[in-house]
């Protein structure tokens, strides 16, 4: 049994409140990685936005959104 499987087996024995507390603590522990992933995502979005600046994407919009129309 792997370490993760052992941890999951232990977690199955916890009450719902204890599981919620475990999730909160795991998120706190992983927040450094999460912040790095968010920053990388923001950089990627900024690069993509710059790369497609000025391109016409209207052909990919649903017909109801073309020419300033709203959904009908």
PQR file with spaces between the fields and no chain letter, atoms N, CA, C, O and H, PARSE charges and radii, in Angstrom:
ATOM       1  N    UNK     1       0.850   -1.185    0.000 -0.4000 1.5000
ATOM       2  CA   UNK     1       0.000    0.000    0.000 -0.0000 2.0000
ATOM       3  C    UNK     1       0.892    1.244    0.000  0.5500 1.7000
ATOM       4  O    UNK     1       1.862    1.335    0.754 -0.5500 1.4000
ATOM       5  N    UNK     2       0.539    2.193   -0.863 -0.4000 1.5000
ATOM       6  CA   UNK     2       1.322    3.416   -0.930 -0.0000 2.0000
ATOM       7  C    UNK     2       0.981    4.324    0.253  0.5500 1.7000
ATOM       8  O    UNK     2      -0.010    4.126    0.956 -0.5500 1.4000
ATOM       9  H    UNK     2      -0.248    2.118   -1.475  0.4000 1.0000
ATOM      10  N    UNK     3       1.823    5.305    0.438 -0.4000 1.5000
ATOM      11  CA   UNK     3       1.619    6.262    1.517 -0.0000 2.0000
ATOM      12  C    UNK     3       0.284    6.993    1.348  0.5500 1.7000
ATOM      13  O    UNK     3      -0.440    7.192    2.324 -0.5500 1.4000
ATOM      14  H    UNK     3       2.627    5.466   -0.134  0.4000 1.0000
ATOM      15  N    UNK     4      -0.044    7.391    0.120 -0.4000 1.5000
ATOM      16  CA   UNK     4      -1.290    8.110   -0.144 -0.0000 2.0000
ATOM      17  C    UNK     4      -2.493    7.223    0.164  0.5500 1.7000
ATOM      18  O    UNK     4      -3.459    7.673    0.780 -0.5500 1.4000
ATOM      19  H    UNK     4       0.544    7.229   -0.673  0.4000 1.0000
ATOM      20  N    UNK     5      -2.433    5.972   -0.261 -0.4000 1.5000
ATOM      21  CA   UNK     5      -3.540    5.046    0.019 -0.0000 2.0000
ATOM      22  C    UNK     5      -3.738    4.872    1.521  0.5500 1.7000
ATOM      23  O    UNK     5      -4.872    4.810    1.997 -0.5500 1.4000
ATOM      24  H    UNK     5      -1.648    5.607   -0.761  0.4000 1.0000
ATOM      25  N    UNK     6      -2.643    4.794    2.265 -0.4000 1.5000
ATOM      26  CA   UNK     6      -2.740    4.659    3.722 -0.0000 2.0000
ATOM      27  C    UNK     6      -3.392    5.891    4.339  0.5500 1.7000
ATOM      28  O    UNK     6      -4.215    5.781    5.248 -0.5500 1.4000
ATOM      29  H    UNK     6      -1.722    4.844    1.879  0.4000 1.0000
ATOM      30  N    UNK     7      -3.017    7.058    3.838 -0.4000 1.5000
ATOM      31  CA   UNK     7      -3.609    8.304    4.343 -0.0000 2.0000
ATOM      32  C    UNK     7      -5.094    8.346    4.019  0.5500 1.7000
ATOM      33  O    UNK     7      -5.903    8.740    4.859 -0.5500 1.4000
ATOM      34  H    UNK     7      -2.349    7.147    3.099  0.4000 1.0000
ATOM      35  N    UNK     8      -5.460    7.939    2.796 -0.4000 1.5000
ATOM      36  CA   UNK     8      -6.879    7.926    2.423 -0.0000 2.0000
ATOM      37  C    UNK     8      -7.673    6.941    3.276  0.5500 1.7000
ATOM      38  O    UNK     8      -8.805    7.232    3.662 -0.5500 1.4000
ATOM      39  H    UNK     8      -4.802    7.619    2.114  0.4000 1.0000
ATOM      40  N    UNK     9      -7.100    5.794    3.571 -0.4000 1.5000
ATOM      41  CA   UNK     9      -7.780    4.834    4.436 -0.0000 2.0000
ATOM      42  C    UNK     9      -8.013    5.425    5.817  0.5500 1.7000
ATOM      43  O    UNK     9      -9.076    5.228    6.406 -0.5500 1.4000
ATOM      44  H    UNK     9      -6.180    5.557    3.258  0.4000 1.0000
ATOM      45  N    UNK    10      -7.027    6.147    6.339 -0.4000 1.5000
ATOM      46  CA   UNK    10      -7.193    6.804    7.639 -0.0000 2.0000
ATOM      47  C    UNK    10      -8.263    7.888    7.554  0.5500 1.7000
ATOM      48  O    UNK    10      -9.056    8.057    8.479 -0.5500 1.4000
ATOM      49  H    UNK    10      -6.164    6.307    5.861  0.4000 1.0000
ATOM      50  N    UNK    11      -8.282    8.626    6.433 -0.4000 1.5000
ATOM      51  CA   UNK    11      -9.243    9.719    6.276 -0.0000 2.0000
ATOM      52  C    UNK    11     -10.674    9.199    6.209  0.5500 1.7000
ATOM      53  O    UNK    11     -11.600    9.889    6.634 -0.5500 1.4000
ATOM      54  H    UNK    11      -7.638    8.488    5.681  0.4000 1.0000
ATOM      55  N    UNK    12     -10.866    8.014    5.690 -0.4000 1.5000
ATOM      56  CA   UNK    12     -12.217    7.441    5.607 -0.0000 2.0000
ATOM      57  C    UNK    12     -12.822    7.208    6.987  0.5500 1.7000
ATOM      58  O    UNK    12     -14.043    7.141    7.126 -0.5500 1.4000
ATOM      59  H    UNK    12     -10.114    7.453    5.345  0.4000 1.0000
ATOM      60  N    UNK    13     -11.986    7.086    7.997 -0.4000 1.5000
ATOM      61  CA   UNK    13     -12.459    6.852    9.363 -0.0000 2.0000
ATOM      62  C    UNK    13     -12.818    8.150   10.078  0.5500 1.7000
ATOM      63  O    UNK    13     -13.348    8.109   11.188 -0.5500 1.4000
ATOM      64  H    UNK    13     -10.994    7.141    7.885  0.4000 1.0000
ATOM      65  N    UNK    14     -12.543    9.292    9.474 -0.4000 1.5000
ATOM      66  CA   UNK    14     -12.809   10.579   10.109 -0.0000 2.0000
ATOM      67  C    UNK    14     -14.278   10.961    9.964  0.5500 1.7000
ATOM      68  O    UNK    14     -14.961   10.539    9.032 -0.5500 1.4000
ATOM      69  H    UNK    14     -12.112    9.326    8.572  0.4000 1.0000
ATOM      70  N    UNK    15     -14.736   11.760   10.899 -0.4000 1.5000
ATOM      71  CA   UNK    15     -16.090   12.307   10.805 -0.0000 2.0000
ATOM      72  C    UNK    15     -16.106   13.372    9.709  0.5500 1.7000
ATOM      73  O    UNK    15     -15.044   13.843    9.301 -0.5500 1.4000
ATOM      74  H    UNK    15     -14.180   12.103   11.657  0.4000 1.0000
ATOM      75  N    UNK    16     -17.287   13.761    9.223 -0.4000 1.5000
ATOM      76  CA   UNK    16     -17.349   14.816    8.217 -0.0000 2.0000
ATOM      77  C    UNK    16     -16.676   16.116    8.678  0.5500 1.7000
ATOM      78  O    UNK    16     -16.014   16.782    7.882 -0.5500 1.4000
ATOM      79  H    UNK    16     -18.150   13.379    9.554  0.4000 1.0000
ATOM      80  N    UNK    17     -16.836   16.472    9.929 -0.4000 1.5000
ATOM      81  CA   UNK    17     -16.203   17.688   10.449 -0.0000 2.0000
ATOM      82  C    UNK    17     -14.681   17.548   10.450  0.5500 1.7000
ATOM      83  O    UNK    17     -13.963   18.495   10.126 -0.5500 1.4000
ATOM      84  H    UNK    17     -17.373   15.931   10.576  0.4000 1.0000
ATOM      85  N    UNK    18     -14.203   16.378   10.810 -0.4000 1.5000
ATOM      86  CA   UNK    18     -12.754   16.147   10.812 -0.0000 2.0000
ATOM      87  C    UNK    18     -12.204   16.148    9.389  0.5500 1.7000
ATOM      88  O    UNK    18     -11.093   16.622    9.152 -0.5500 1.4000
ATOM      89  H    UNK    18     -14.786   15.609   11.072  0.4000 1.0000
ATOM      90  N    UNK    19     -12.979   15.617    8.440 -0.4000 1.5000
ATOM      91  CA   UNK    19     -12.549   15.639    7.039 -0.0000 2.0000
ATOM      92  C    UNK    19     -12.453   17.073    6.531  0.5500 1.7000
ATOM      93  O    UNK    19     -11.503   17.433    5.834 -0.5500 1.4000
ATOM      94  H    UNK    19     -13.882   15.232    8.633  0.4000 1.0000
ATOM      95  N    UNK    20     -13.440   17.887    6.885 -0.4000 1.5000
ATOM      96  CA   UNK    20     -13.411   19.293    6.469 -0.0000 2.0000
ATOM      97  C    UNK    20     -12.182   19.985    7.038  0.5500 1.7000
ATOM      98  O    UNK    20     -11.530   20.767    6.346 -0.5500 1.4000
ATOM      99  H    UNK    20     -14.211   17.595    7.451  0.4000 1.0000
ATOM     100  N    UNK    21     -11.867   19.702    8.288 -0.4000 1.5000
ATOM     101  CA   UNK    21     -10.690   20.288    8.922 -0.0000 2.0000
ATOM     102  C    UNK    21      -9.415   19.805    8.216  0.5500 1.7000
ATOM     103  O    UNK    21      -8.487   20.585    8.002 -0.5500 1.4000
ATOM     104  H    UNK    21     -12.397   19.067    8.850  0.4000 1.0000
ATOM     105  N    UNK    22      -9.377   18.532    7.863 -0.4000 1.5000
ATOM     106  CA   UNK    22      -8.220   17.986    7.144 -0.0000 2.0000
ATOM     107  C    UNK    22      -8.040   18.675    5.802  0.5500 1.7000
ATOM     108  O    UNK    22      -6.919   19.019    5.424 -0.5500 1.4000
ATOM     109  H    UNK    22     -10.131   17.899    8.037  0.4000 1.0000
ATOM     110  N    UNK    23      -9.133   18.878    5.081 -0.4000 1.5000
ATOM     111  CA   UNK    23      -9.062   19.552    3.781 -0.0000 2.0000
ATOM     112  C    UNK    23      -8.518   20.965    3.947  0.5500 1.7000
ATOM     113  O    UNK    23      -7.659   21.393    3.176 -0.5500 1.4000
ATOM     114  H    UNK    23     -10.043   18.599    5.388  0.4000 1.0000
ATOM     115  N    UNK    24      -9.009   21.688    4.937 -0.4000 1.5000
ATOM     116  CA   UNK    24      -8.526   23.050    5.193 -0.0000 2.0000
ATOM     117  C    UNK    24      -7.028   23.051    5.467  0.5500 1.7000
ATOM     118  O    UNK    24      -6.298   23.888    4.935 -0.5500 1.4000
ATOM     119  H    UNK    24      -9.708   21.341    5.563  0.4000 1.0000
ATOM     120  N    UNK    25      -6.571   22.127    6.289 -0.4000 1.5000
ATOM     121  CA   UNK    25      -5.161   22.072    6.617 -0.0000 2.0000
ATOM     122  C    UNK    25      -4.315   21.676    5.419  0.5500 1.7000
ATOM     123  O    UNK    25      -3.207   22.187    5.251 -0.5500 1.4000
ATOM     124  H    UNK    25      -7.163   21.448    6.722  0.4000 1.0000
ATOM     125  N    UNK    26      -4.822   20.769    4.577 -0.4000 1.5000
ATOM     126  CA   UNK    26      -4.088   20.396    3.370 -0.0000 2.0000
ATOM     127  C    UNK    26      -3.982   21.572    2.405  0.5500 1.7000
ATOM     128  O    UNK    26      -2.949   21.761    1.764 -0.5500 1.4000
ATOM     129  H    UNK    26      -5.722   20.354    4.713  0.4000 1.0000
ATOM     130  N    UNK    27      -5.045   22.357    2.303 -0.4000 1.5000
ATOM     131  CA   UNK    27      -4.995   23.540    1.443 -0.0000 2.0000
ATOM     132  C    UNK    27      -3.994   24.559    1.961  0.5500 1.7000
ATOM     133  O    UNK    27      -3.292   25.196    1.176 -0.5500 1.4000
ATOM     134  H    UNK    27      -5.885   22.203    2.824  0.4000 1.0000
ATOM     135  N    UNK    28      -3.923   24.716    3.283 -0.4000 1.5000
ATOM     136  CA   UNK    28      -2.946   25.635    3.860 -0.0000 2.0000
ATOM     137  C    UNK    28      -1.523   25.182    3.546  0.5500 1.7000
ATOM     138  O    UNK    28      -0.662   25.997    3.215 -0.5500 1.4000
ATOM     139  H    UNK    28      -4.493   24.198    3.921  0.4000 1.0000
ATOM     140  N    UNK    29      -1.286   23.887    3.653 -0.4000 1.5000
ATOM     141  CA   UNK    29       0.042   23.340    3.395 -0.0000 2.0000
ATOM     142  C    UNK    29       0.416   23.515    1.929  0.5500 1.7000
ATOM     143  O    UNK    29       1.577   23.773    1.613 -0.5500 1.4000
ATOM     144  H    UNK    29      -1.985   23.225    3.922  0.4000 1.0000
ATOM     145  N    UNK    30      -0.556   23.378    1.031 -0.4000 1.5000
ATOM     146  CA   UNK    30      -0.270   23.442   -0.398 -0.0000 2.0000
ATOM     147  C    UNK    30      -0.414   24.843   -0.978  0.5500 1.7000
ATOM     148  O    UNK    30      -0.256   25.020   -2.186 -0.5500 1.4000
ATOM     149  H    UNK    30      -1.500   23.168    1.287  0.4000 1.0000
ATOM     150  N    UNK    31      -0.704   25.828   -0.161 -0.4000 1.5000
ATOM     151  CA   UNK    31      -0.985   27.170   -0.683 -0.0000 2.0000
ATOM     152  C    UNK    31       0.211   27.778   -1.408  0.5500 1.7000
ATOM     153  O    UNK    31       0.017   28.564   -2.335 -0.5500 1.4000
ATOM     154  H    UNK    31      -0.833   25.683    0.820  0.4000 1.0000
ATOM     155  N    UNK    32       1.426   27.448   -1.024 -0.4000 1.5000
ATOM     156  CA   UNK    32       2.595   27.966   -1.720 -0.0000 2.0000
ATOM     157  C    UNK    32       2.625   27.499   -3.160  0.5500 1.7000
ATOM     158  O    UNK    32       2.887   28.290   -4.066 -0.5500 1.4000
ATOM     159  H    UNK    32       1.584   26.810   -0.270  0.4000 1.0000
ATOM     160  N    UNK    33       2.362   26.228   -3.381 -0.4000 1.5000
ATOM     161  CA   UNK    33       2.309   25.685   -4.727 -0.0000 2.0000
ATOM     162  C    UNK    33       1.149   26.289   -5.484  0.5500 1.7000
ATOM     163  O    UNK    33       1.275   26.617   -6.664 -0.5500 1.4000
ATOM     164  H    UNK    33       2.149   25.585   -2.646  0.4000 1.0000
ATOM     165  N    UNK    34       0.024   26.438   -4.817 -0.4000 1.5000
ATOM     166  CA   UNK    34      -1.157   26.985   -5.475 -0.0000 2.0000
ATOM     167  C    UNK    34      -0.881   28.417   -5.947  0.5500 1.7000
ATOM     168  O    UNK    34      -1.288   28.789   -7.047 -0.5500 1.4000
ATOM     169  H    UNK    34      -0.078   26.172   -3.859  0.4000 1.0000
ATOM     170  N    UNK    35      -0.206   29.209   -5.143 -0.4000 1.5000
ATOM     171  CA   UNK    35       0.105   30.582   -5.529 -0.0000 2.0000
ATOM     172  C    UNK    35       1.007   30.591   -6.754  0.5500 1.7000
ATOM     173  O    UNK    35       0.840   31.435   -7.635 -0.5500 1.4000
ATOM     174  H    UNK    35       0.125   28.906   -4.249  0.4000 1.0000
ATOM     175  N    UNK    36       1.958   29.669   -6.824 -0.4000 1.5000
ATOM     176  CA   UNK    36       2.837   29.567   -7.986 -0.0000 2.0000
ATOM     177  C    UNK    36       2.038   29.193   -9.231  0.5500 1.7000
ATOM     178  O    UNK    36       2.279   29.735  -10.310 -0.5500 1.4000
ATOM     179  H    UNK    36       2.093   28.984   -6.108  0.4000 1.0000
ATOM     180  N    UNK    37       1.087   28.269   -9.085 -0.4000 1.5000
ATOM     181  CA   UNK    37       0.269   27.853  -10.217 -0.0000 2.0000
ATOM     182  C    UNK    37      -0.624   28.986  -10.696  0.5500 1.7000
ATOM     183  O    UNK    37      -0.821   29.155  -11.899 -0.5500 1.4000
ATOM     184  H    UNK    37       0.891   27.829   -8.209  0.4000 1.0000
ATOM     185  N    UNK    38      -1.161   29.756   -9.772 -0.4000 1.5000
ATOM     186  CA   UNK    38      -1.998   30.897  -10.140 -0.0000 2.0000
ATOM     187  C    UNK    38      -1.168   31.925  -10.896  0.5500 1.7000
ATOM     188  O    UNK    38      -1.613   32.453  -11.915 -0.5500 1.4000
ATOM     189  H    UNK    38      -1.001   29.618   -8.795  0.4000 1.0000
ATOM     190  N    UNK    39       0.024   32.209  -10.409 -0.4000 1.5000
ATOM     191  CA   UNK    39       0.897   33.174  -11.071 -0.0000 2.0000
ATOM     192  C    UNK    39       1.262   32.687  -12.478  0.5500 1.7000
ATOM     193  O    UNK    39       1.280   33.482  -13.419 -0.5500 1.4000
ATOM     194  H    UNK    39       0.385   31.780   -9.581  0.4000 1.0000
ATOM     195  N    UNK    40       1.547   31.410  -12.628 -0.4000 1.5000
ATOM     196  CA   UNK    40       1.877   30.862  -13.945 -0.0000 2.0000
ATOM     197  C    UNK    40       0.669   30.961  -14.877  0.5500 1.7000
ATOM     198  O    UNK    40       0.822   31.280  -16.055 -0.5500 1.4000
ATOM     199  H    UNK    40       1.532   30.765  -11.864  0.4000 1.0000
ATOM     200  N    UNK    41      -0.514   30.692  -14.363 -0.4000 1.5000
ATOM     201  CA   UNK    41      -1.729   30.811  -15.160 -0.0000 2.0000
ATOM     202  C    UNK    41      -1.971   32.243  -15.602  0.5500 1.7000
ATOM     203  O    UNK    41      -2.360   32.487  -16.744 -0.5500 1.4000
ATOM     204  H    UNK    41      -0.638   30.432  -13.405  0.4000 1.0000
ATOM     205  N    UNK    42      -1.744   33.185  -14.706 -0.4000 1.5000
ATOM     206  CA   UNK    42      -1.928   34.595  -15.056 -0.0000 2.0000
ATOM     207  C    UNK    42      -0.932   35.030  -16.125  0.5500 1.7000
ATOM     208  O    UNK    42      -1.283   35.774  -17.041 -0.5500 1.4000
ATOM     209  H    UNK    42      -1.428   32.986  -13.778  0.4000 1.0000
ATOM     210  N    UNK    43       0.310   34.566  -16.008 -0.4000 1.5000
ATOM     211  CA   UNK    43       1.304   34.895  -17.033 -0.0000 2.0000
ATOM     212  C    UNK    43       0.902   34.305  -18.382  0.5500 1.7000
ATOM     213  O    UNK    43       1.030   34.961  -19.416 -0.5500 1.4000
ATOM     214  H    UNK    43       0.596   33.961  -15.265  0.4000 1.0000
ATOM     215  N    UNK    44       0.419   33.073  -18.366 -0.4000 1.5000
ATOM     216  CA   UNK    44      -0.015   32.429  -19.604 -0.0000 2.0000
ATOM     217  C    UNK    44      -1.194   33.153  -20.234  0.5500 1.7000
ATOM     218  O    UNK    44      -1.229   33.344  -21.449 -0.5500 1.4000
ATOM     219  H    UNK    44       0.315   32.540  -17.526  0.4000 1.0000
ATOM     220  N    UNK    45      -2.151   33.555  -19.422 -0.4000 1.5000
ATOM     221  CA   UNK    45      -3.308   34.283  -19.937 -0.0000 2.0000
ATOM     222  C    UNK    45      -2.883   35.625  -20.524  0.5500 1.7000
ATOM     223  O    UNK    45      -3.384   36.028  -21.573 -0.5500 1.4000
ATOM     224  H    UNK    45      -2.122   33.401  -18.434  0.4000 1.0000
ATOM     225  N    UNK    46      -1.965   36.319  -19.856 -0.4000 1.5000
ATOM     226  CA   UNK    46      -1.476   37.597  -20.368 -0.0000 2.0000
ATOM     227  C    UNK    46      -0.754   37.398  -21.699  0.5500 1.7000
ATOM     228  O    UNK    46      -0.928   38.200  -22.617 -0.5500 1.4000
ATOM     229  H    UNK    46      -1.557   35.991  -19.004  0.4000 1.0000
ATOM     230  N    UNK    47       0.052   36.345  -21.817 -0.4000 1.5000
ATOM     231  CA   UNK    47       0.767   36.070  -23.060 -0.0000 2.0000
ATOM     232  C    UNK    47      -0.208   35.719  -24.181  0.5500 1.7000
ATOM     233  O    UNK    47      -0.054   36.186  -25.310 -0.5500 1.4000
ATOM     234  H    UNK    47       0.194   35.694  -21.071  0.4000 1.0000
ATOM     235  N    UNK    48      -1.212   34.896  -23.871 -0.4000 1.5000
ATOM     236  CA   UNK    48      -2.206   34.514  -24.875 -0.0000 2.0000
ATOM     237  C    UNK    48      -2.995   35.738  -25.332  0.5500 1.7000
ATOM     238  O    UNK    48      -3.241   35.910  -26.526 -0.5500 1.4000
ATOM     239  H    UNK    48      -1.337   34.517  -22.954  0.4000 1.0000
ATOM     240  N    UNK    49      -3.390   36.581  -24.392 -0.4000 1.5000
ATOM     241  CA   UNK    49      -4.142   37.783  -24.725 -0.0000 2.0000
ATOM     242  C    UNK    49      -3.332   38.679  -25.656  0.5500 1.7000
ATOM     243  O    UNK    49      -3.864   39.217  -26.627 -0.5500 1.4000
ATOM     244  H    UNK    49      -3.190   36.441  -23.422  0.4000 1.0000
ATOM     245  N    UNK    50      -2.057   38.836  -25.360 -0.4000 1.5000
ATOM     246  CA   UNK    50      -1.193   39.655  -26.203 -0.0000 2.0000
ATOM     247  C    UNK    50      -1.032   39.030  -27.593  0.5500 1.7000
ATOM     248  O    UNK    50      -1.004   39.741  -28.597 -0.5500 1.4000
ATOM     249  H    UNK    50      -1.625   38.400  -24.571  0.4000 1.0000
ATOM     250  N    UNK    51      -0.927   37.703  -27.645 -0.4000 1.5000
ATOM     251  CA   UNK    51      -0.706   37.009  -28.915 -0.0000 2.0000
ATOM     252  C    UNK    51      -1.907   37.126  -29.849  0.5500 1.7000
ATOM     253  O    UNK    51      -1.734   37.171  -31.067 -0.5500 1.4000
ATOM     254  H    UNK    51      -0.949   37.126  -26.829  0.4000 1.0000
ATOM     255  N    UNK    52      -3.108   37.174  -29.307 -0.4000 1.5000
ATOM     256  CA   UNK    52      -4.314   37.205  -30.156 -0.0000 2.0000
ATOM     257  C    UNK    52      -4.908   38.599  -30.266  0.5500 1.7000
ATOM     258  O    UNK    52      -5.997   38.765  -30.815 -0.5500 1.4000
ATOM     259  H    UNK    52      -3.248   37.137  -28.318  0.4000 1.0000
ATOM     260  N    UNK    53      -4.216   39.592  -29.757 -0.4000 1.5000
ATOM     261  CA   UNK    53      -4.715   40.967  -29.810 -0.0000 2.0000
ATOM     262  C    UNK    53      -4.988   41.377  -31.253  0.5500 1.7000
ATOM     263  O    UNK    53      -4.122   41.236  -32.117 -0.5500 1.4000
ATOM     264  H    UNK    53      -3.331   39.457  -29.310  0.4000 1.0000
ATOM     265  N    UNK    54      -6.180   41.877  -31.509 -0.4000 1.5000
ATOM     266  CA   UNK    54      -6.533   42.360  -32.827 -0.0000 2.0000
ATOM     267  C    UNK    54      -7.087   41.297  -33.763  0.5500 1.7000
ATOM     268  O    UNK    54      -7.505   41.631  -34.872 -0.5500 1.4000
ATOM     269  H    UNK    54      -6.883   41.991  -30.807  0.4000 1.0000
ATOM     270  N    UNK    55      -7.108   40.037  -33.363 -0.4000 1.5000
ATOM     271  CA   UNK    55      -7.660   38.999  -34.222 -0.0000 2.0000
ATOM     272  C    UNK    55      -9.179   39.006  -34.134  0.5500 1.7000
ATOM     273  O    UNK    55      -9.750   39.388  -33.112 -0.5500 1.4000
ATOM     274  H    UNK    55      -6.769   39.766  -32.462  0.4000 1.0000
ATOM     275  N    UNK    56      -9.825   38.585  -35.207 -0.4000 1.5000
ATOM     276  CA   UNK    56     -11.276   38.524  -35.261 -0.0000 2.0000
ATOM     277  C    UNK    56     -11.735   37.110  -34.902  0.5500 1.7000
ATOM     278  O    UNK    56     -11.521   36.168  -35.666 -0.5500 1.4000
ATOM     279  H    UNK    56      -9.361   38.275  -36.038  0.4000 1.0000
ATOM     280  N    UNK    57     -12.362   36.971  -33.743 -0.4000 1.5000
ATOM     281  CA   UNK    57     -12.824   35.675  -33.254 -0.0000 2.0000
ATOM     282  C    UNK    57     -14.326   35.505  -33.442  0.5500 1.7000
ATOM     283  O    UNK    57     -14.891   34.521  -32.964 -0.5500 1.4000
ATOM     284  H    UNK    57     -12.536   37.736  -33.123  0.4000 1.0000
ATOM     285  N    UNK    58     -14.984   36.434  -34.123 -0.4000 1.5000
ATOM     286  CA   UNK    58     -16.441   36.397  -34.213 -0.0000 2.0000
ATOM     287  C    UNK    58     -16.961   35.141  -34.910  0.5500 1.7000
ATOM     288  O    UNK    58     -18.092   34.728  -34.654 -0.5500 1.4000
ATOM     289  H    UNK    58     -14.525   37.233  -34.511  0.4000 1.0000
ATOM     290  N    UNK    59     -16.174   34.532  -35.772 -0.4000 1.5000
ATOM     291  CA   UNK    59     -16.613   33.308  -36.448 -0.0000 2.0000
ATOM     292  C    UNK    59     -16.817   32.160  -35.467  0.5500 1.7000
ATOM     293  O    UNK    59     -17.521   31.197  -35.772 -0.5500 1.4000
ATOM     294  H    UNK    59     -15.255   34.867  -35.980  0.4000 1.0000
ATOM     295  N    UNK    60     -16.207   32.260  -34.298 -0.4000 1.5000
ATOM     296  CA   UNK    60     -16.316   31.198  -33.305 -0.0000 2.0000
ATOM     297  C    UNK    60     -17.448   31.437  -32.314  0.5500 1.7000
ATOM     298  O    UNK    60     -17.751   30.568  -31.496 -0.5500 1.4000
ATOM     299  H    UNK    60     -15.636   33.043  -34.051  0.4000 1.0000
ATOM     300  N    UNK    61     -18.077   32.614  -32.382 -0.4000 1.5000
ATOM     301  CA   UNK    61     -19.174   32.935  -31.476 -0.0000 2.0000
ATOM     302  C    UNK    61     -20.458   32.275  -31.964  0.5500 1.7000
ATOM     303  O    UNK    61     -20.631   32.080  -33.167 -0.5500 1.4000
ATOM     304  H    UNK    61     -17.830   33.320  -33.046  0.4000 1.0000
ATOM     305  N    UNK    62     -21.347   31.933  -31.059 -0.4000 1.5000
ATOM     306  CA   UNK    62     -22.657   31.445  -31.492 -0.0000 2.0000
ATOM     307  C    UNK    62     -23.370   32.541  -32.291  0.5500 1.7000
ATOM     308  O    UNK    62     -23.144   33.729  -32.058 -0.5500 1.4000
ATOM     309  H    UNK    62     -21.207   32.092  -30.082  0.4000 1.0000
ATOM     310  N    UNK    63     -24.213   32.146  -33.214 -0.4000 1.5000
ATOM     311  CA   UNK    63     -24.924   33.095  -34.079 -0.0000 2.0000
ATOM     312  C    UNK    63     -25.646   34.165  -33.262  0.5500 1.7000
ATOM     313  O    UNK    63     -25.711   35.326  -33.668 -0.5500 1.4000
ATOM     314  H    UNK    63     -24.396   31.181  -33.403  0.4000 1.0000
ATOM     315  N    UNK    64     -26.188   33.769  -32.108 -0.4000 1.5000
ATOM     316  CA   UNK    64     -26.963   34.734  -31.288 -0.0000 2.0000
ATOM     317  C    UNK    64     -26.093   35.829  -30.697  0.5500 1.7000
ATOM     318  O    UNK    64     -26.621   36.856  -30.271 -0.5500 1.4000
ATOM     319  H    UNK    64     -26.135   32.827  -31.778  0.4000 1.0000
ATOM     320  N    UNK    65     -24.771   35.648  -30.653 -0.4000 1.5000
ATOM     321  CA   UNK    65     -23.879   36.647  -30.085 -0.0000 2.0000
ATOM     322  C    UNK    65     -23.201   37.509  -31.143  0.5500 1.7000
ATOM     323  O    UNK    65     -22.527   38.483  -30.806 -0.5500 1.4000
ATOM     324  H    UNK    65     -24.342   34.813  -30.999  0.4000 1.0000
ATOM     325  N    UNK    66     -23.368   37.167  -32.402 -0.4000 1.5000
ATOM     326  CA   UNK    66     -22.717   37.933  -33.470 -0.0000 2.0000
ATOM     327  C    UNK    66     -23.439   39.253  -33.686  0.5500 1.7000
ATOM     328  O    UNK    66     -24.641   39.359  -33.443 -0.5500 1.4000
ATOM     329  H    UNK    66     -23.915   36.376  -32.676  0.4000 1.0000
ATOM     330  N    UNK    67     -22.721   40.229  -34.130 -0.4000 1.5000
ATOM     331  CA   UNK    67     -23.266   41.541  -34.464 -0.0000 2.0000
ATOM     332  C    UNK    67     -23.954   42.205  -33.284  0.5500 1.7000
ATOM     333  O    UNK    67     -24.931   42.933  -33.463 -0.5500 1.4000
ATOM     334  H    UNK    67     -21.744   40.142  -34.327  0.4000 1.0000
ATOM     335  N    UNK    68     -23.457   41.962  -32.090 -0.4000 1.5000
ATOM     336  CA   UNK    68     -23.985   42.631  -30.913 -0.0000 2.0000
ATOM     337  C    UNK    68     -25.323   42.139  -30.442  0.5500 1.7000
ATOM     338  O    UNK    68     -25.929   42.763  -29.571 -0.5500 1.4000
ATOM     339  H    UNK    68     -22.663   41.371  -31.945  0.4000 1.0000
ATOM     340  N    UNK    69     -25.810   41.042  -30.983 -0.4000 1.5000
ATOM     341  CA   UNK    69     -27.107   40.505  -30.548 -0.0000 2.0000
ATOM     342  C    UNK    69     -26.960   39.778  -29.233  0.5500 1.7000
ATOM     343  O    UNK    69     -25.896   39.238  -28.929 -0.5500 1.4000
ATOM     344  H    UNK    69     -25.318   40.534  -31.690  0.4000 1.0000
ATOM     345  N    UNK    70     -27.999   39.761  -28.470 -0.4000 1.5000
ATOM     346  CA   UNK    70     -28.039   38.968  -27.237 -0.0000 2.0000
ATOM     347  C    UNK    70     -28.821   37.706  -27.514  0.5500 1.7000
ATOM     348  O    UNK    70     -29.552   37.626  -28.501 -0.5500 1.4000
ATOM     349  H    UNK    70     -28.863   40.199  -28.716  0.4000 1.0000
ATOM     350  N    UNK    71     -28.670   36.707  -26.641 -0.4000 1.5000
ATOM     351  CA   UNK    71     -29.401   35.448  -26.812 -0.0000 2.0000
ATOM     352  C    UNK    71     -30.892   35.675  -26.918  0.5500 1.7000
ATOM     353  O    UNK    71     -31.462   36.489  -26.191 -0.5500 1.4000
ATOM     354  H    UNK    71     -28.076   36.771  -25.839  0.4000 1.0000
ATOM     355  N    UNK    72     -31.527   34.943  -27.837 -0.4000 1.5000
ATOM     356  CA   UNK    72     -32.974   35.095  -28.015 -0.0000 2.0000
ATOM     357  C    UNK    72     -33.695   33.843  -27.651  0.5500 1.7000
ATOM     358  O    UNK    72     -34.921   33.789  -27.739 -0.5500 1.4000
ATOM     359  H    UNK    72     -31.064   34.282  -28.428  0.4000 1.0000
